[in-house]
Amino acid sequence: MPVQTSVRPPPSPLASQKSGSDFAKLSKEITAAGLMGRRPGYYTARIAAVTALYAGGWIAFVLVGDSWWTLAVAGFLAVVFGQVALVTHDTAHRQVFRLRKASERSGRLAGNLGIGMGYGWWQDKHTRHHANPNHAELDPDVLPDVLVWSQDQARAAKGLPRLLGRSQAFLFFPLLTLEGFNLHVAGVRALANRTLKNRTLEGTLLFGHFAVYLTALFLVLPPGMAIAFLAVHQCLFGVYLGSIFAPNHKGMPILTGDDRPDFLRRQVLTSRNVRGGWFTDIMLGGLNYQIEHHLFPSMPTPHLRRAQIIVRDYCRDLGISYLETSLITSYRQALTSLHQAGAPIREARAAAALSKA
């Protein structure tokens, strides 16, 4: 039985409603509780800890040297890279620094130089996602690139999405092993876009990361072991990142066309929280409070747990569905949704096979 918290859903939960003042009232309550205040001490400690782990990982890489134990270091650094990505995420939302320039500078250092992720490309993509989460035409995270996220997308799918769509639920986690490589490629490809701000700086930092990373691998390790390290490190990095972001929206309602509820309902009804304690908070970087994060993107991570109580009670009073599950249940719901989305492809394939029989 799923572990979840769900309050009374309205008759048409995704229908557009003129309830803009609902969020304004919630925002005043959150602000009055002091939950939008800065937490410089928390972020100083968190960034220092992640930096120490990052440096420690590479020191261990050098000390272990030419040994297959280096693959254990690769696994450790995959988690550390994920933590750097989470800090970069918070920086982009101005949770860390109040000023835009400081946020962008630290974001590029951590993202481009630290882990080889194009900060400018990612920030643009993530901003569009926050504005219209799970909207089939407006959210870049649910566009049919490799997978299909709805049956309408499945019916229109061609090429790779159609090839993978019929079995995509089974392929989802294996495909995540490529997500780390995809982040690098997408960041490089974005450099060709003239609308990207500070392209020269972005490219210099990005290629600087690749140069130092590959030089270190092939300088310290023999070629075969270096390639093995790269594969383990990047594949586990991709799986970790995907495991962080998959529970947030996958399997939740997908909007289409003019189906755009007011801000409060648009964010709550398309997001899912993950239940857990301090370890879950650390490993998911606070994104387990996805509903609260989407409502208040600039809220410091340590305030999200307290905000959840206010938001959940507020949604209950308004009769807005608020979903919170265990981590395993969130994955099961996401995979079930992926399997259902691919049904038209399987049906078309079965029909074609029958016609040939």
N, C-alpha and C positions, 0 to 999 in steps of 0.2 A: 504494500500500500504506500503510495507516494507520501513523503513527509512534506507538507506544504501548508502555507497559510493563505487562504483565499476568502475574500469577503464577497458580499452579494454583488454580482455583476449587473450592470444596467441592462435593460432589454436589448439595446443595440449598442454594445460597448465601443464599436469603432465608428459610429455615426458622428458626423460633425455636430458639435454642440456649442452654443454661445455661452460659454462658462469661463471666459478669460479671467474673471475676477476670482475664481476659485484658487488659481495659483497665486495671485497677489496676496490673498489672505494667508495662505500657507507660507509664503515667503516672509511676510511680516512676523509670523510666529517663529520661524527659524532664525531670523535676524535678531529678534528679541531674546532668544535663548543664547545668543552669542556664538552661534555655530559657524558664522561666516568669518570670524576673526582669524587672523594669521597665526601660524604655529611655527615660528622660526626655529625654536629649540628642537622640536620634533624633526624637522627637515634637515637641520644641521647634523643631528645624530644619525638620521637615516642615510643621508648622502655620505657621511664619513664611514659608516659601516659598509655600505655597498662599495665605496672606493677601496676600503681595506680588503674586502673580499676579492675584488677585481685584481688588485695588485698581488694579493696573496696567491691567487690562482695562477698568475703568470710566473711568479717566483717558484711555485711548486712545479710548474711545467719545466722550468730550466733545471731545477734540482733533480727531478725524476729522470729527465733526459732520455737517453736511448733505452727505453724499457717499455714493455707493453702496459705497465701500470699507468703510462701516460694517458691511456684511454679513460681511466678513472678521473684524471684531471680534466679531460675533455667534458665528461659528464658534469663535473662540478662547475666548470666555466659556462656550460650551457644554462644552468640555473642562474648563475651570476649575470650573464648577458640578459636573461629575462628580467632580473631585478633592475638592471640598468634601463631597460625598455620601460619598466613601470615608473621609474623616477622621471624619465624623459616625458612620459605621458602626463604626470602630475605637473611637470614644469610647463608643458604646452598649455595646460589649462590655467596657468597662473596661480596655482596653489602654493608655489614655492616663493616666487618673486612677484611683487606687485607690478613692476614696470615691464612693458612688452619687450624692450631691448634686452634686458637682463635675462628674461625667459628664453628669448630666441638664441642668445649667445650660449647659455648653458645647455639648451636643448640640442644645438648643433654639436657642441663638444661631446656631450654624452651619446647622442644618436649617431651622427655621421662619423666622428672620430673614434668613439668608444666601441660601438658595436656594428658599424657599417650600415646603418639605416638612414635613408634620406629623410632628414627632419622636415624640410619644406614640403616634400611630396606627401609624407605621412600626415602632417598637420592639416593640409588642405583636405585630404581624404577623410580624416577623422572629424573635422569640423562639419563637413557635409553629412556625415553619419549622424552626428549629434542633432543636427537641425531636423532631420527626417528619418529617425530610426526605423528600420524594417520597412521602408517604403520602396516598393519594387522598382520604381523609376528614378527615385531621388537619393537613395542610400547606396553608395558604392559597395558596401559590404554585402549586399544581397543581389548584386547584378549577376547574371548567369555567365560568369567567366569560365570557370572550370566545372562548378557544380550548379545545379538548379535548385532554387529555394521554394518554388511553388509549382503546382501542376500546370498553371498557365505558361510558366517559363519552360516547363518540360515539353509541352505540346509544340512550342515554337523553337525548341532547341535544335541546333545543328552542330556538326563537328564534334569537338572534344566533350562538351557538356552532354550531348546526346549519347556519345559512346560510354561515358562514365555514369550517366544519370541512372541507369537501371540498377546499378549496384553501388550507388554512391554512399549509402549508409555504412556499408562494409568497408568502403575505401577511405572514409573520412579521416580516421586517425593515421593510416599509412600515408595519406597525402600530406598530412601535416609535417611529415619529415622533410618536405620540400619548402615549407613556409619560410625558413631562414634564408634559403637561397633566393626565394621569391622577393623577400624584402630588399636584398642587395640589388637584384636585377631591376626592380621597380624604381629604386632610388637612382640608379644610373640612367635608366631610360628617361626619368623625369628631368634630367639635366638638359635634354634636347628641347624642353618646353620653355620658350622665351618668356612666358609669364611667371616662371618660378623666380622668386626673389633671391638675390645674392647667389646666383648660379655659380659664379667662380669660387666663392668661399665654400659653398656646399660641395662642389666637385673636388676641390683641393682636400678638404677634410675626409671626404668619402674615399677617394683614391689613396689618401695617406693611410687610412685604416687598412685598406686591402694590401698595400705595399708592406707595411710593418707586420701585419698578421702573417702573410705568406712567407716573408723573409724569416720571421721567427720560427715558423714551422719547419721550413726546409734547411735552416741553419742548425737547429738543435737536433732534428730527427732525420733518420735516413728517409729517402723518398717514399717507400711503401708505408712506413709508419706515419709519416707526415700526412699522407693522403687519408689513412685510416683515422687519424686524429681529426682532420678537417671534416670527414664524413660524420663521425660520431658527434662531434661538437655541434655542427650546423644542423644535423637532423634532430638531435635532442632539443636544441634551442627552438626549432620550429614546433616540435610537439609541445614543449612547455608553453610557448606563446599561444598556440591554438587552444590548449587546455585551459588557459586563463580566460580567453575571450569567447570561446564557444558557449559557455553556460549563460552568457549575458542576454542574448537575443534569439539564438537559434531555437526554432520550435515555437516561438511566440508568434502572434498574429502578424501577417504581412499586409501592409496597406497598398492600395493601388489608386491611380488616377487622382480624383479630387477627394478621396477618402482621407481627410486630414482632421482629426479631432483637435480640440483646443490643446494648448501646450501641456497642461497637466496630464490629461488623458493620453495624449500622444506618447509621452515619455513613460508613464506608468504601465499602460496596457501592452506595450511592446517590449518591456524589460522584465528580467527575472532576477531575484536575489538568491544568493546561495547561503544556506545556514552553516554556521561553523564558529569556532573559537579563534583564539589569537593566532594559531598556526595557519588557519585558513586566511585570516586577514593578511598575514605576511606573504604567503605563497601566491595569493591572488591580488596582492597589492591594494586591497580595499575595494577592488572592482566586484567583489561579492555583494557589495551594497550598490548594485547597478542602478536600481530605481532612484535612490537618493543622489547618486553621482550624476545621472542624466538630468535630474531636476535642478541640481546645484553643482555644475561642473567645476566651479572654482572653490568649492568647499574643501578644506584640508582633509586628507584621508582619515586622521584620527577622530574627526567629528562625525563621520558618517554613521557609526554605530548608534550614537545618541540621536542623530537626526532620524534614523529609521523608526524609532518609537513614535515620534511626532508624525511622520509621514504616513505610517501604517494606520495609526488611529484616525488621522484626517481622511484617508481614503475610505476607511470603514464607515465613517460618518456620512460620506458622500455616496456610498454604495459603489465605489470604484474597485474593480478586481485588483488585488495586490497579491502577486505570486512570490512565494519563497519556498525553496526546496532544498534537499540535500544536494551535494555535489554530484553524486552518482545518479540521482534522479534527474538532475539537469542534463547530464549527458544522455541518459536514456530518452528523455523527451526530445532532445535535439536530433538524435539518431532516428527516432521514430518519425519525426517530421520529415527528415531527409528521405526516408524510405517511402513515405506517402507521396512526397513531391515527385518522385521518380516513377510513380505508378503508370502514367500515360505512356512513357517510353517502353516499359515492360509490356503493357497491353498492346501497343502497336507492333512490337517485335513478335509477340505471341500470335497476333492476327496475321502477320506476314508469313509466319511459319506454317500456319494452318492453310493459308491460301496456296502455298507451294506443295502441300501434302496431297 
